[in-house]
């Protein structure tokens, strides 16, 4: 049995695909035990969910490690105005924010989370307009970038009440 232990979720932005292929071809048994992805850990640290009532209904995880070669793709994803969790993006924050500002207001909330759940974790908050300077001032070199209104939007109890009432009506009508 092969054990591959890694940080986070091995099947999300991990290197597991090549190993799976090789192990399968060699008929070597293995089991994948996923960890908690850094985007989940980051959202837990800021005590927010990415989708829900009154928020975007779409959350996208993407990597910016090759944004220079794939700026058009990144731009297309940004045009969806979804809640975003961007991996491998801090070192490219200038280009990331430039692309995002084409589609999101410059006051859109942003949090950079470095080393989520580690003793040395760091959080840097700002907006698309301010986050680059804040990250540089904090000296953060790597991490996850969370983008979207989910970061600081207040919970809407009236919307919840309306939703629950609509669900009760639907149950009565079925």
C-alpha atoms as an extended CHARMM CRD file, in Angstrom:
* protein
*
       174  EXT
         1         1  UNK       CA              0.0000000000        0.0000000000        0.0000000000  PROA      1               0.0000000000
         2         2  UNK       CA              1.3040000000        3.4390000000       -0.9370000000  PROA      2               0.0000000000
         3         3  UNK       CA              0.7700000000        6.4160000000        1.3590000000  PROA      3               0.0000000000
         4         4  UNK       CA              1.2290000000        9.9240000000        0.0010000000  PROA      4               0.0000000000
         5         5  UNK       CA              0.8920000000       12.5250000000        2.7110000000  PROA      5               0.0000000000
         6         6  UNK       CA              0.5530000000       16.1450000000        1.6930000000  PROA      6               0.0000000000
         7         7  UNK       CA             -0.8610000000       19.4080000000        2.9430000000  PROA      7               0.0000000000
         8         8  UNK       CA             -4.4330000000       20.2640000000        2.0640000000  PROA      8               0.0000000000
         9         9  UNK       CA             -6.6040000000       18.3950000000       -0.3610000000  PROA      9               0.0000000000
        10        10  UNK       CA             -4.5370000000       16.1560000000       -2.6080000000  PROA      10              0.0000000000
        11        11  UNK       CA             -7.1730000000       16.1340000000       -5.3480000000  PROA      11              0.0000000000
        12        12  UNK       CA             -7.4790000000       19.8990000000       -5.6210000000  PROA      12              0.0000000000
        13        13  UNK       CA             -4.3900000000       21.5540000000       -7.1040000000  PROA      13              0.0000000000
        14        14  UNK       CA             -2.2470000000       18.6650000000       -5.9600000000  PROA      14              0.0000000000
        15        15  UNK       CA              0.2090000000       16.4670000000       -7.8050000000  PROA      15              0.0000000000
        16        16  UNK       CA             -1.8390000000       13.3230000000       -7.3470000000  PROA      16              0.0000000000
        17        17  UNK       CA             -2.9160000000       12.7480000000      -10.9610000000  PROA      17              0.0000000000
        18        18  UNK       CA              0.4860000000       11.5680000000      -12.1950000000  PROA      18              0.0000000000
        19        19  UNK       CA              0.9250000000        9.3150000000       -9.1870000000  PROA      19              0.0000000000
        20        20  UNK       CA             -2.5200000000        7.7660000000       -9.6460000000  PROA      20              0.0000000000
        21        21  UNK       CA             -1.7590000000        7.0160000000      -13.2790000000  PROA      21              0.0000000000
        22        22  UNK       CA              1.5800000000        5.3830000000      -12.4740000000  PROA      22              0.0000000000
        23        23  UNK       CA              0.2130000000        3.3570000000       -9.5590000000  PROA      23              0.0000000000
        24        24  UNK       CA             -2.7500000000        2.1390000000      -11.6290000000  PROA      24              0.0000000000
        25        25  UNK       CA             -0.4630000000        1.0900000000      -14.4940000000  PROA      25              0.0000000000
        26        26  UNK       CA              1.7270000000       -0.8250000000      -12.0450000000  PROA      26              0.0000000000
        27        27  UNK       CA             -1.3080000000       -2.3300000000      -10.2270000000  PROA      27              0.0000000000
        28        28  UNK       CA             -0.0800000000       -0.9270000000       -6.9340000000  PROA      28              0.0000000000
        29        29  UNK       CA             -2.8950000000       -0.4830000000       -4.3880000000  PROA      29              0.0000000000
        30        30  UNK       CA             -3.4190000000        2.9330000000       -2.8450000000  PROA      30              0.0000000000
        31        31  UNK       CA             -6.0270000000        5.0080000000       -1.1110000000  PROA      31              0.0000000000
        32        32  UNK       CA             -6.5940000000        8.7350000000       -1.3570000000  PROA      32              0.0000000000
        33        33  UNK       CA             -7.4860000000       10.4040000000        1.9250000000  PROA      33              0.0000000000
        34        34  UNK       CA             -8.2630000000       14.0610000000        1.2400000000  PROA      34              0.0000000000
        35        35  UNK       CA             -7.3460000000       16.7400000000        3.6910000000  PROA      35              0.0000000000
        36        36  UNK       CA             -8.9880000000       20.0980000000        4.1000000000  PROA      36              0.0000000000
        37        37  UNK       CA             -8.3070000000       22.4080000000        1.2050000000  PROA      37              0.0000000000
        38        38  UNK       CA             -6.6980000000       25.7290000000        1.9680000000  PROA      38              0.0000000000
        39        39  UNK       CA             -9.7020000000       27.5520000000        0.4970000000  PROA      39              0.0000000000
        40        40  UNK       CA            -11.9710000000       25.8540000000        3.0500000000  PROA      40              0.0000000000
        41        41  UNK       CA             -9.5190000000       26.5550000000        5.8510000000  PROA      41              0.0000000000
        42        42  UNK       CA             -9.1970000000       30.1830000000        4.7130000000  PROA      42              0.0000000000
        43        43  UNK       CA            -12.9630000000       30.7060000000        4.6800000000  PROA      43              0.0000000000
        44        44  UNK       CA            -13.2070000000       29.1120000000        8.1230000000  PROA      44              0.0000000000
        45        45  UNK       CA            -10.5270000000       31.4870000000        9.4450000000  PROA      45              0.0000000000
        46        46  UNK       CA            -12.4730000000       34.5390000000        8.2920000000  PROA      46              0.0000000000
        47        47  UNK       CA            -15.7470000000       32.9040000000        9.4100000000  PROA      47              0.0000000000
        48        48  UNK       CA            -17.4590000000       33.2570000000        6.0550000000  PROA      48              0.0000000000
        49        49  UNK       CA            -19.0830000000       31.0510000000        3.4480000000  PROA      49              0.0000000000
        50        50  UNK       CA            -18.5350000000       31.7170000000       -0.2440000000  PROA      50              0.0000000000
        51        51  UNK       CA            -22.0780000000       31.1040000000       -1.5170000000  PROA      51              0.0000000000
        52        52  UNK       CA            -25.4970000000       31.4000000000        0.0560000000  PROA      52              0.0000000000
        53        53  UNK       CA            -28.5600000000       33.5470000000        0.5480000000  PROA      53              0.0000000000
        54        54  UNK       CA            -27.8530000000       37.0790000000       -0.6170000000  PROA      54              0.0000000000
        55        55  UNK       CA            -24.4230000000       36.1280000000       -1.9330000000  PROA      55              0.0000000000
        56        56  UNK       CA            -23.1090000000       34.8670000000       -5.2260000000  PROA      56              0.0000000000
        57        57  UNK       CA            -24.4340000000       31.4380000000       -6.1330000000  PROA      57              0.0000000000
        58        58  UNK       CA            -21.0950000000       30.5170000000       -7.6730000000  PROA      58              0.0000000000
        59        59  UNK       CA            -17.7410000000       29.8920000000       -6.0320000000  PROA      59              0.0000000000
        60        60  UNK       CA            -14.7080000000       29.2590000000       -8.1840000000  PROA      60              0.0000000000
        61        61  UNK       CA            -11.3250000000       27.8800000000       -7.1860000000  PROA      61              0.0000000000
        62        62  UNK       CA             -8.6060000000       28.6920000000       -9.6740000000  PROA      62              0.0000000000
        63        63  UNK       CA             -4.8800000000       28.9150000000       -9.8970000000  PROA      63              0.0000000000
        64        64  UNK       CA             -2.9610000000       31.9800000000      -10.9800000000  PROA      64              0.0000000000
        65        65  UNK       CA              0.3690000000       30.1880000000      -11.3090000000  PROA      65              0.0000000000
        66        66  UNK       CA              0.3080000000       30.7110000000      -15.0840000000  PROA      66              0.0000000000
        67        67  UNK       CA             -1.8680000000       33.8190000000      -15.3080000000  PROA      67              0.0000000000
        68        68  UNK       CA              0.6610000000       35.5080000000      -17.5990000000  PROA      68              0.0000000000
        69        69  UNK       CA              0.0840000000       32.8400000000      -20.2700000000  PROA      69              0.0000000000
        70        70  UNK       CA             -3.6470000000       32.5240000000      -19.5810000000  PROA      70              0.0000000000
        71        71  UNK       CA             -4.7880000000       36.0750000000      -18.8950000000  PROA      71              0.0000000000
        72        72  UNK       CA             -7.7190000000       35.6930000000      -21.3210000000  PROA      72              0.0000000000
        73        73  UNK       CA             -8.9990000000       32.6430000000      -19.4390000000  PROA      73              0.0000000000
        74        74  UNK       CA             -8.5600000000       34.3920000000      -16.0950000000  PROA      74              0.0000000000
        75        75  UNK       CA            -10.4140000000       37.4110000000      -17.5070000000  PROA      75              0.0000000000
        76        76  UNK       CA            -13.2940000000       35.1750000000      -18.6410000000  PROA      76              0.0000000000
        77        77  UNK       CA            -13.5570000000       33.6050000000      -15.1810000000  PROA      77              0.0000000000
        78        78  UNK       CA            -13.4940000000       37.0620000000      -13.5660000000  PROA      78              0.0000000000
        79        79  UNK       CA            -16.3560000000       38.1620000000      -15.8310000000  PROA      79              0.0000000000
        80        80  UNK       CA            -18.6120000000       35.6900000000      -13.9830000000  PROA      80              0.0000000000
        81        81  UNK       CA            -18.2810000000       37.8540000000      -10.8280000000  PROA      81              0.0000000000
        82        82  UNK       CA            -18.3120000000       34.7540000000       -8.6430000000  PROA      82              0.0000000000
        83        83  UNK       CA            -16.8440000000       34.3670000000       -5.1770000000  PROA      83              0.0000000000
        84        84  UNK       CA            -13.2090000000       33.4450000000       -5.8320000000  PROA      84              0.0000000000
        85        85  UNK       CA            -10.5140000000       31.4340000000       -4.1070000000  PROA      85              0.0000000000
        86        86  UNK       CA             -7.3130000000       31.9810000000       -6.0610000000  PROA      86              0.0000000000
        87        87  UNK       CA             -4.4030000000       29.6390000000       -5.4240000000  PROA      87              0.0000000000
        88        88  UNK       CA             -0.7600000000       30.5160000000       -6.1220000000  PROA      88              0.0000000000
        89        89  UNK       CA             -1.5870000000       34.1670000000       -6.7170000000  PROA      89              0.0000000000
        90        90  UNK       CA              0.1590000000       36.3310000000       -4.1170000000  PROA      90              0.0000000000
        91        91  UNK       CA              3.3760000000       36.6600000000       -6.1080000000  PROA      91              0.0000000000
        92        92  UNK       CA              1.2600000000       37.7820000000       -9.0840000000  PROA      92              0.0000000000
        93        93  UNK       CA             -1.0970000000       40.0340000000       -7.1310000000  PROA      93              0.0000000000
        94        94  UNK       CA             -0.4880000000       43.0310000000       -9.3940000000  PROA      94              0.0000000000
        95        95  UNK       CA             -1.7250000000       41.2050000000      -12.5020000000  PROA      95              0.0000000000
        96        96  UNK       CA             -4.4730000000       39.3990000000      -10.5620000000  PROA      96              0.0000000000
        97        97  UNK       CA             -5.9550000000       42.6490000000       -9.2380000000  PROA      97              0.0000000000
        98        98  UNK       CA             -5.5600000000       44.3410000000      -12.6360000000  PROA      98              0.0000000000
        99        99  UNK       CA             -7.6330000000       41.6040000000      -14.3090000000  PROA      99              0.0000000000
       100       100  UNK       CA            -10.2190000000       41.4320000000      -11.5150000000  PROA      100             0.0000000000
       101       101  UNK       CA            -10.7820000000       45.2210000000      -11.5440000000  PROA      101             0.0000000000
       102       102  UNK       CA            -12.0450000000       44.8920000000      -15.1200000000  PROA      102             0.0000000000
       103       103  UNK       CA            -15.0970000000       43.0520000000      -13.7370000000  PROA      103             0.0000000000
       104       104  UNK       CA            -15.3830000000       43.7240000000       -9.9970000000  PROA      104             0.0000000000
       105       105  UNK       CA            -15.7130000000       47.1450000000       -8.3520000000  PROA      105             0.0000000000
       106       106  UNK       CA            -12.3900000000       48.3880000000       -6.9570000000  PROA      106             0.0000000000
       107       107  UNK       CA            -13.9060000000       48.3360000000       -3.4390000000  PROA      107             0.0000000000
       108       108  UNK       CA            -14.5920000000       44.5710000000       -3.6470000000  PROA      108             0.0000000000
       109       109  UNK       CA            -13.3520000000       42.9280000000       -0.4280000000  PROA      109             0.0000000000
       110       110  UNK       CA            -10.2070000000       40.8050000000       -0.6270000000  PROA      110             0.0000000000
       111       111  UNK       CA             -8.4310000000       38.7030000000        1.9910000000  PROA      111             0.0000000000
       112       112  UNK       CA             -5.0410000000       37.1200000000        1.5040000000  PROA      112             0.0000000000
       113       113  UNK       CA             -4.5160000000       34.1280000000        3.7620000000  PROA      113             0.0000000000
       114       114  UNK       CA             -0.9870000000       32.7900000000        4.0720000000  PROA      114             0.0000000000
       115       115  UNK       CA             -0.3260000000       29.4280000000        5.7170000000  PROA      115             0.0000000000
       116       116  UNK       CA             -3.9330000000       28.8620000000        6.8230000000  PROA      116             0.0000000000
       117       117  UNK       CA             -4.1440000000       26.8050000000       10.0450000000  PROA      117             0.0000000000
       118       118  UNK       CA             -0.3740000000       26.9070000000       10.6030000000  PROA      118             0.0000000000
       119       119  UNK       CA              0.9880000000       28.5910000000       13.7360000000  PROA      119             0.0000000000
       120       120  UNK       CA              2.4860000000       31.3210000000       11.5200000000  PROA      120             0.0000000000
       121       121  UNK       CA             -0.7120000000       31.9890000000        9.5350000000  PROA      121             0.0000000000
       122       122  UNK       CA             -1.2500000000       35.5470000000        8.3430000000  PROA      122             0.0000000000
       123       123  UNK       CA             -4.3480000000       37.3630000000        7.1140000000  PROA      123             0.0000000000
       124       124  UNK       CA             -4.2150000000       40.5940000000        5.1540000000  PROA      124             0.0000000000
       125       125  UNK       CA             -7.5100000000       42.3210000000        4.3650000000  PROA      125             0.0000000000
       126       126  UNK       CA             -8.3040000000       45.0400000000        1.9120000000  PROA      126             0.0000000000
       127       127  UNK       CA            -10.0590000000       45.7530000000       -1.3560000000  PROA      127             0.0000000000
       128       128  UNK       CA             -9.0460000000       45.1870000000       -4.9470000000  PROA      128             0.0000000000
       129       129  UNK       CA             -7.7340000000       48.7430000000       -4.8630000000  PROA      129             0.0000000000
       130       130  UNK       CA             -5.6690000000       48.4160000000       -1.6690000000  PROA      130             0.0000000000
       131       131  UNK       CA             -4.6980000000       44.7650000000       -1.2600000000  PROA      131             0.0000000000
       132       132  UNK       CA             -1.4480000000       44.8410000000       -3.2480000000  PROA      132             0.0000000000
       133       133  UNK       CA              0.0770000000       47.5760000000       -1.0810000000  PROA      133             0.0000000000
       134       134  UNK       CA             -1.2070000000       45.9140000000        2.0990000000  PROA      134             0.0000000000
       135       135  UNK       CA              0.3080000000       42.5520000000        1.1290000000  PROA      135             0.0000000000
       136       136  UNK       CA              3.6200000000       44.1670000000        0.2260000000  PROA      136             0.0000000000
       137       137  UNK       CA              3.6560000000       46.1170000000        3.5080000000  PROA      137             0.0000000000
       138       138  UNK       CA              2.9520000000       42.9160000000        5.4610000000  PROA      138             0.0000000000
       139       139  UNK       CA              5.6860000000       41.0470000000        3.5980000000  PROA      139             0.0000000000
       140       140  UNK       CA              3.3970000000       38.1610000000        2.6700000000  PROA      140             0.0000000000
       141       141  UNK       CA              5.0050000000       36.0560000000       -0.0600000000  PROA      141             0.0000000000
       142       142  UNK       CA              2.4910000000       33.2720000000       -0.6820000000  PROA      142             0.0000000000
       143       143  UNK       CA             -1.0400000000       32.2090000000        0.0780000000  PROA      143             0.0000000000
       144       144  UNK       CA             -4.6380000000       32.1200000000       -1.0150000000  PROA      144             0.0000000000
       145       145  UNK       CA             -6.5220000000       35.1590000000       -2.2850000000  PROA      145             0.0000000000
       146       146  UNK       CA            -10.2320000000       35.2640000000       -1.4600000000  PROA      146             0.0000000000
       147       147  UNK       CA            -12.3210000000       37.7510000000       -3.4280000000  PROA      147             0.0000000000
       148       148  UNK       CA            -15.9740000000       38.6930000000       -3.1820000000  PROA      148             0.0000000000
       149       149  UNK       CA            -18.7650000000       40.3150000000       -1.2850000000  PROA      149             0.0000000000
       150       150  UNK       CA            -19.0470000000       37.2330000000        0.9390000000  PROA      150             0.0000000000
       151       151  UNK       CA            -16.0410000000       38.5150000000        2.8830000000  PROA      151             0.0000000000
       152       152  UNK       CA            -17.7700000000       41.4370000000        4.5650000000  PROA      152             0.0000000000
       153       153  UNK       CA            -21.4590000000       41.3500000000        3.6630000000  PROA      153             0.0000000000
       154       154  UNK       CA            -23.7880000000       41.3840000000        6.6540000000  PROA      154             0.0000000000
       155       155  UNK       CA            -26.2110000000       38.5090000000        7.0120000000  PROA      155             0.0000000000
       156       156  UNK       CA            -29.6800000000       39.3640000000        5.7150000000  PROA      156             0.0000000000
       157       157  UNK       CA            -32.2530000000       38.0330000000        8.1820000000  PROA      157             0.0000000000
       158       158  UNK       CA            -35.1490000000       39.3900000000        6.1290000000  PROA      158             0.0000000000
       159       159  UNK       CA            -33.9460000000       37.4750000000        3.0790000000  PROA      159             0.0000000000
       160       160  UNK       CA            -33.7010000000       34.3470000000        5.2280000000  PROA      160             0.0000000000
       161       161  UNK       CA            -37.2600000000       34.8680000000        6.4890000000  PROA      161             0.0000000000
       162       162  UNK       CA            -38.5570000000       35.2760000000        2.9320000000  PROA      162             0.0000000000
       163       163  UNK       CA            -36.6760000000       32.1820000000        1.7950000000  PROA      163             0.0000000000
       164       164  UNK       CA            -38.0400000000       30.0610000000        4.6500000000  PROA      164             0.0000000000
       165       165  UNK       CA            -41.5830000000       31.2980000000        4.0300000000  PROA      165             0.0000000000
       166       166  UNK       CA            -41.2780000000       30.4350000000        0.3390000000  PROA      166             0.0000000000
       167       167  UNK       CA            -40.0560000000       26.9320000000        1.2490000000  PROA      167             0.0000000000
       168       168  UNK       CA            -42.9930000000       26.4410000000        3.6430000000  PROA      168             0.0000000000
       169       169  UNK       CA            -45.4240000000       27.4660000000        0.8890000000  PROA      169             0.0000000000
       170       170  UNK       CA            -43.7770000000       25.0810000000       -1.5570000000  PROA      170             0.0000000000
       171       171  UNK       CA            -44.0760000000       22.1730000000        0.9090000000  PROA      171             0.0000000000
       172       172  UNK       CA            -47.7560000000       22.9410000000        1.4880000000  PROA      172             0.0000000000
       173       173  UNK       CA            -48.3900000000       23.0060000000       -2.2810000000  PROA      173             0.0000000000
       174       174  UNK       CA            -46.8020000000       19.6140000000       -2.9300000000  PROA      174             0.0000000000
